[in-house]
Amino acid sequence: MANFRSSNRIKILCSLLVISLTIVTYGLVNALSSKYFYRKAFGEKSGFVLNDESKKVLDSLKSDVEIFVLLEKNQEYADVFNLVSNDIRHLMGEYVDSRNENRIKVEFINVIENAKGYANLCGRFGILPTNCVIIATNNKTKVLAVDEFYRTHNGSVTAFRGEQVVTSSLKELSSADNNVLYFLVGHGEYELGSVSFSKGLSALAHAAKQKNCEVRSLNLYDSKAIPQDADLVVVVGAKNKFLGFEREILRDFVDNRDGRLIFALDGNFDIGLKELFDDYGIFVGDNMLVPTNETASSYLEDLVIKRFASHKINDKLVEFRVPVIFGATHEVKQTPWFVDNEKFEITELMQTDDGVIEQGEMDNGNSPGPHIVATISERKKFDASEITTKAGKVLAIGNADFIANGKFKILGNRVFWFSISDYMLYGSNLENFEDVKIEKYRLVLSRKTFTKIMVRLALLPMFFVLMGIAIAWRRKK
């Protein structure tokens, strides 16, 4: 009888020991998981797990972030709605779970079921599209169309690029100051405040302000320098020559301050910048390009540009398959004799169709042909580790009226301008992102969740092992 009672006491002791070990192990695992946070994805290209660039941006946030996801559920496109909803929900979960000091709040709103919530957001941020993502932080706001979260090919969705879009927006919004764009005046340029249909830039100025950019006019003759807060300098439609000291100011801005310059040319005007363009490997033709009937747009004798080189500036134009509409245009291409490629990377961005001629070309018996009408030259910068990064940039476009009030409303022109300005401001900062391929099945687990599952699965065999040890020890006794 004594042996039976002793055996019961041992069993009870073993059970208590197993329970105690289980509780201690569970608590220890959770403590370690909460302190040493790490996420691991199972699936191609790491699923939705944020990369190091995103984590750096999140660590640098100085205020809380509000993200509102507005989606309109339509029975006709239920599959698309489910895809978008799941992808964005998983991605936002990663941002919310990130271990940064500032809080990220995400709210999903079905604009049909929650009309009041949608109306409140419109009252706060202005009229909003029904399928968009709103990011608000640091007293700034950015509205992203859902289309921007996906990469498409031939009309089909091929990849999810949400992390790149959200992180770049957070980086832009978290900066202490707005980006400052200076538009030069004093040479007959188009003016920011003008509402002229063909020569005004008021529509562009308004759109830039909506993207948290400040736009200012600058007269180099008066200022004798480009202000230190200048992020981008733009010359639109100059008609008079730049003076020698003005050219040197522009050159110094690119070479010594890693500055960004955009030139949009207008008409057959000698503005005295041929030498400056040559220094960066850009050639500007003297004659204007004019379309034949086959290459003109339906409402004006404008060029319809549909051929785009492989470059980040052109990505959206290619994805959405929208053309850019130019008026009278210069040929702008890489200088044929330019050989300083070790310091510069030059890309011819866009090309006309075949049926485009130079003024007077047909009189010389020459046949129409394609022409390059926009070229970017990017200075390479070598750091101590001999890794090249993009530094100063010069972009020349053969036409200026594509961003004037009359043509800025055209979708392709707006997409092209914002792609230009975004790339010139942020171009090389977000090259470490990989797209997430659209897959039918995707499994993503954090290390914390993975550890919990493993511990729970291990409890049963651990119990049997401990019981076996206890029984063997008892029998030995």
C-alpha positions in Angstrom: 0.0 0.0 0.0 2.9 2.3 0.9 4.5 1.6 -2.5 1.2 2.5 -4.3 0.9 5.8 -2.5 4.6 6.5 -3.1 4.0 5.8 -6.8 1.0 8.2 -6.9 3.0 10.9 -5.3 5.8 10.5 -7.9 3.2 10.7 -10.7 1.8 13.8 -9.3 5.2 15.3 -8.9 6.1 14.4 -12.5 2.9 16.0 -13.7 3.6 19.2 -11.7 7.1 19.2 -13.1 5.9 18.9 -16.7 3.4 21.7 -16.2 6.0 23.9 -14.5 8.5 23.3 -17.3 5.8 24.0 -19.9 4.9 27.3 -18.3 8.5 28.4 -17.9 9.4 27.4 -21.5 6.3 29.2 -22.9 7.1 32.3 -20.9 10.7 32.3 -21.9 10.0 31.8 -25.6 7.5 34.7 -25.5 9.9 36.9 -23.6 12.6 36.3 -26.1 10.2 36.7 -29.1 9.0 40.0 -27.8 12.6 41.3 -27.2 14.3 39.9 -30.3 11.8 40.5 -33.0 12.4 38.9 -36.4 10.2 38.0 -39.3 10.8 35.3 -41.9 8.6 34.6 -44.9 8.1 31.3 -46.6 7.5 31.8 -50.3 9.1 33.5 -53.3 10.7 36.9 -52.8 9.9 36.9 -49.1 6.2 37.7 -49.4 5.3 40.8 -47.5 8.1 41.0 -45.0 9.7 44.5 -45.0 13.3 44.9 -46.2 16.0 46.8 -44.5 15.3 50.1 -46.4 11.8 50.1 -45.1 12.9 49.4 -41.6 15.4 52.4 -41.7 12.6 54.7 -42.9 10.3 53.4 -40.1 13.0 53.9 -37.5 13.5 57.5 -38.7 9.8 58.5 -38.3 9.3 61.4 -35.9 5.5 61.3 -35.6 2.6 58.9 -35.7 1.3 57.7 -39.1 -2.3 57.3 -40.1 -3.1 55.1 -43.1 -6.6 54.8 -44.5 -7.4 52.2 -47.2 -10.5 53.1 -49.2 -11.9 50.2 -51.3 -15.1 49.9 -53.2 -16.4 46.4 -53.3 -18.0 45.6 -56.6 -19.6 42.3 -57.3 -18.6 42.4 -60.9 -14.9 42.6 -59.8 -15.1 40.6 -56.6 -11.9 38.6 -57.4 -9.9 41.9 -58.0 -11.3 43.3 -54.8 -10.3 40.3 -52.8 -6.8 40.3 -54.3 -6.2 44.0 -53.6 -7.7 43.8 -50.1 -5.6 40.8 -49.1 -2.4 42.1 -50.5 -2.7 45.5 -48.9 -4.0 44.1 -45.6 -1.0 41.8 -45.3 1.4 44.6 -46.2 -0.2 47.0 -43.8 0.1 44.4 -41.1 3.8 44.4 -41.5 4.0 48.1 -41.1 1.8 48.0 -38.0 3.9 45.1 -36.5 7.2 46.9 -37.1 9.0 47.7 -33.9 9.4 51.5 -34.3 8.8 54.1 -31.6 6.0 55.8 -33.4 2.6 54.2 -33.8 1.2 53.3 -37.2 -2.6 53.2 -37.4 -4.3 51.5 -40.3 -8.0 51.6 -41.1 -9.8 49.9 -43.9 -13.0 51.5 -45.2 -15.5 50.0 -47.6 -16.8 53.1 -49.2 -20.2 51.4 -50.0 -20.8 50.0 -46.6 -19.3 52.9 -44.7 -20.4 55.9 -46.6 -20.2 58.1 -43.5 -16.6 57.2 -42.9 -15.8 57.9 -46.5 -17.6 61.3 -46.3 -15.6 62.2 -43.1 -12.3 61.5 -44.9 -13.4 63.6 -47.9 -14.1 66.4 -45.5 -10.7 66.1 -43.9 -8.5 65.5 -47.0 -10.7 66.8 -49.9 -12.5 64.8 -52.6 -11.0 61.3 -52.7 -11.2 58.5 -55.3 -13.0 55.4 -54.1 -10.0 53.0 -54.4 -7.0 54.6 -52.9 -4.6 54.6 -49.9 -4.2 57.8 -47.8 -1.0 58.3 -45.8 -0.9 61.1 -43.3 2.0 62.0 -41.0 4.0 65.1 -40.0 1.1 67.3 -41.0 1.4 66.1 -44.6 -0.8 63.9 -46.7 -0.3 61.7 -49.8 -3.1 60.0 -51.7 -2.0 56.8 -53.7 -4.3 55.2 -56.3 -4.6 51.4 -55.8 -3.2 51.1 -59.4 0.2 52.3 -58.2 0.5 49.3 -55.9 0.7 46.9 -58.9 2.9 46.3 -61.9 1.1 45.2 -65.0 2.1 43.8 -68.4 -0.2 43.6 -71.4 -3.1 44.5 -69.3 -2.5 41.8 -66.7 -1.3 42.3 -63.1 2.1 40.7 -62.7 3.5 41.9 -59.4 2.7 43.7 -56.2 5.0 46.7 -55.5 3.2 48.0 -52.4 6.2 48.2 -50.1 8.1 50.4 -52.5 5.1 52.8 -52.9 4.4 53.0 -49.2 8.0 53.3 -48.0 8.8 56.0 -50.6 5.7 57.9 -49.5 6.7 57.7 -45.8 10.2 58.8 -46.6 8.8 61.8 -48.5 6.2 62.7 -45.9 8.5 62.3 -42.9 11.1 64.8 -44.1 11.1 68.0 -42.0 10.7 70.3 -45.0 8.8 70.0 -48.3 10.8 69.6 -51.4 11.4 72.9 -53.1 11.2 73.3 -56.9 12.6 76.5 -58.4 11.4 77.6 -61.9 13.7 80.0 -63.6 12.4 83.3 -65.0 14.1 86.2 -66.7 14.6 84.5 -70.1 11.0 84.5 -71.4 10.1 81.2 -69.6 6.6 80.0 -68.9 5.3 81.4 -65.6 4.0 79.6 -62.5 1.2 82.0 -61.8 0.0 82.4 -65.4 -3.3 80.8 -66.4 -2.5 81.1 -70.1 -3.7 78.0 -72.0 -0.4 77.6 -74.0 2.2 79.3 -71.8 1.0 79.1 -68.2 2.0 76.7 -65.5 -0.6 77.3 -62.9 -2.1 73.8 -63.2 1.3 72.2 -62.7 2.0 74.5 -59.7 -1.3 73.5 -58.1 -0.6 69.8 -58.6 2.9 70.1 -57.2 1.6 71.7 -54.0 -0.8 68.8 -53.6 2.2 66.5 -53.6 3.8 68.4 -50.7 6.2 70.3 -53.0 6.8 74.1 -52.8 7.2 75.8 -56.1 9.0 79.1 -56.4 10.3 81.4 -59.2 14.0 82.3 -59.4 15.8 84.9 -61.4 19.5 84.1 -61.5 20.4 87.6 -62.8 19.1 89.0 -59.5 20.0 86.3 -57.0 23.4 85.4 -58.5 23.0 81.9 -57.0 20.7 79.0 -56.6 19.3 78.9 -53.0 20.6 76.2 -50.7 17.1 74.7 -50.2 16.7 74.0 -53.9 15.9 70.3 -54.6 15.2 70.7 -58.3 15.6 73.6 -60.8 13.4 73.7 -63.8 13.7 75.8 -67.0 10.5 75.8 -69.1 10.3 77.5 -72.5 13.2 79.9 -72.3 13.5 82.2 -75.3 16.5 84.5 -74.4 20.2 83.6 -73.9 21.6 82.7 -70.5 24.6 84.8 -69.6 27.9 83.2 -68.9 27.7 83.5 -65.1 24.2 81.9 -65.2 25.6 78.9 -67.0 28.3 78.5 -64.4 25.8 78.7 -61.6 23.8 75.9 -63.2 26.9 73.8 -63.8 28.1 74.3 -60.2 24.7 73.2 -59.0 25.0 69.8 -60.8 28.7 69.1 -60.3 29.3 70.3 -56.8 25.9 70.2 -55.1 24.5 67.0 -56.7 21.8 69.2 -58.1 19.0 68.2 -60.5 18.2 70.3 -63.6 15.2 69.9 -66.0 15.2 71.8 -69.3 12.0 71.8 -71.4 12.7 73.6 -74.7 10.4 75.7 -76.7 10.7 77.0 -80.3 13.8 77.8 -82.4 15.4 80.0 -79.8 19.2 80.0 -79.1 19.3 80.2 -75.3 23.1 79.9 -75.1 23.2 76.4 -73.4 24.7 74.3 -76.2 28.1 74.2 -74.4 26.4 73.2 -71.1 24.4 70.4 -72.8 27.6 69.2 -74.5 29.4 68.9 -71.1 26.7 66.4 -70.1 26.6 64.5 -73.3 23.3 65.9 -74.6 22.8 67.1 -78.2 19.9 69.4 -79.1 18.9 69.6 -82.7 18.5 73.1 -84.3 15.3 72.3 -86.3 11.8 71.6 -85.0 10.2 68.2 -85.6 6.8 68.2 -87.2 4.5 65.3 -87.7 3.1 63.8 -90.9 -0.6 63.0 -90.9 0.0 59.5 -89.5 1.8 60.7 -86.4 -0.2 63.7 -85.4 -2.8 63.6 -82.7 -6.5 63.9 -83.7 -7.1 67.4 -82.4 -3.9 69.3 -83.1 -0.7 68.9 -85.2 1.0 67.5 -82.2 3.4 64.5 -81.8 2.0 61.4 -80.1 5.0 59.8 -78.3 4.5 56.1 -77.7 8.0 54.7 -77.8 9.7 54.6 -74.4 13.1 53.3 -73.3 13.6 51.0 -70.4 14.0 53.5 -67.5 12.3 54.2 -64.2 10.9 57.4 -65.5 9.0 55.5 -68.2 7.7 52.6 -66.1 4.2 54.0 -65.5 3.9 55.1 -69.1 4.7 51.6 -70.3 2.5 49.9 -67.6 -0.5 52.0 -68.3 0.2 52.2 -72.1 -0.5 55.9 -72.3 1.2 58.3 -74.8 2.7 61.7 -74.2 1.5 64.6 -76.4 4.1 67.1 -77.5 3.8 70.2 -79.6 6.6 71.4 -81.8 9.7 69.5 -80.6 13.5 69.5 -80.8 15.5 66.4 -81.3 17.3 65.7 -78.0 19.7 62.8 -77.9 23.1 61.7 -76.7 25.9 63.5 -78.2 27.5 61.1 -80.7 31.1 62.0 -79.9 30.6 62.0 -76.2 32.9 59.4 -74.6 33.1 60.3 -70.9 30.9 57.4 -69.9 32.9 56.6 -66.8 31.5 59.7 -65.2 28.0 59.8 -66.7 25.2 57.5 -67.5 23.1 58.8 -70.4 19.7 57.4 -71.4 17.6 58.4 -74.4 14.2 58.3 -72.9 11.6 58.5 -75.7 11.4 58.4 -79.5 8.9 59.5 -82.1 7.3 57.2 -84.6 8.8 56.8 -88.0 6.7 59.4 -89.8 8.3 62.5 -88.2 10.3 65.1 -90.2 12.4 68.1 -89.4 11.1 71.4 -90.8 12.5 71.7 -94.4 13.7 68.0 -94.4 11.3 66.9 -97.2 12.6 69.8 -99.3 16.0 68.2 -99.1 14.7 64.9 -100.4 15.2 63.1 -97.0 12.6 60.6 -95.8 10.9 60.8 -92.4 12.3 58.9 -89.5 12.1 58.4 -85.8 13.8 61.0 -83.5 14.8 61.0 -79.9 13.1 63.8 -78.0 14.2 63.5 -74.4 17.5 62.5 -72.8 18.8 62.3 -69.2 22.4 62.5 -68.2 23.2 61.3 -64.6 26.6 61.9 -63.0 28.1 58.9 -61.3 29.5 59.4 -57.8 32.1 57.1 -56.4 32.3 56.6 -52.6 35.1 55.0 -50.5 33.8 51.5 -51.2 34.0 52.2 -55.0 30.3 51.7 -55.3 28.7 54.0 -57.9 25.6 56.0 -56.9 23.6 58.5 -58.9 24.5 62.1 -58.1 23.7 65.3 -60.2 21.2 64.9 -63.0 20.4 66.9 -66.2 17.3 66.1 -68.1 16.6 67.8 -71.5 13.2 67.6 -73.2 12.6 68.8 -76.7 9.2 70.3 -75.9 7.8 72.7 -73.2 4.1 73.0 -73.9 3.4 69.4 -72.7 3.3 70.8 -69.2 1.5 74.1 -70.0 -2.1 74.4 -68.8 -3.6 73.3 -72.0 -1.8 69.9 -72.2 -1.2 69.2 -68.5 -4.7 67.8 -68.2 -3.7 65.0 -70.6 -3.2 61.8 -68.6 0.1 60.8 -70.3 1.6 64.3 -69.8 0.7 64.3 -66.1 2.1 60.9 -65.6 5.3 61.8 -67.4 5.8 65.0 -65.4 5.3 63.4 -62.0 7.5 60.5 -63.0 10.2 63.0 -64.0 10.0 65.0 -60.8 9.8 61.9 -58.6 12.8 60.4 -60.2 14.8 63.6 -60.1 14.0 64.0 -56.4 14.1 60.4 -55.1 15.4 58.4 -58.1 18.2 56.2 -56.7 17.0 56.0 -53.0 14.6 53.1 -53.5 16.5 50.6 -55.7 16.6 47.9 -53.1 13.0 46.8 -53.4 11.8 43.7 -55.0 8.3 43.2 -56.4 6.2 40.5 -55.0 5.0 38.1 -57.7 1.2 37.5 -57.7 0.7 34.0 -56.6 -2.3 31.9 -55.7 -0.9 30.8 -52.4 1.5 32.5 -50.0 2.5 31.6 -46.5 4.1 34.3 -44.2 5.0 33.6 -40.6 6.9 35.6 -38.0 9.6 33.9 -35.9 7.4 34.5 -32.9 4.4 32.7 -34.4 6.7 29.9 -35.8 8.3 29.4 -32.3 4.8 29.2 -30.7 3.8 26.5 -33.1 7.0 24.5 -32.6 6.7 24.7 -28.8 3.1 23.5 -28.8 3.9 20.7 -31.1 6.9 19.7 -29.0 4.9 19.6 -25.7 3.4 16.1 -26.3 6.7 14.3 -27.1 8.4 16.3 -24.2 5.7 14.9 -21.9 6.3 11.3 -23.0 10.1 11.7 -22.7 9.8 13.1 -19.2 7.4 10.4 -18.2 9.7 7.7 -19.6 12.6 9.2 -17.6 10.5 9.2 -14.4 9.3 5.6 -14.9 12.8 4.3 -15.6 14.2 6.1 -12.6 11.4 4.7 -10.4 11.9 1.2 -11.6 15.6 1.5 -11.0 14.9 2.5 -7.4 
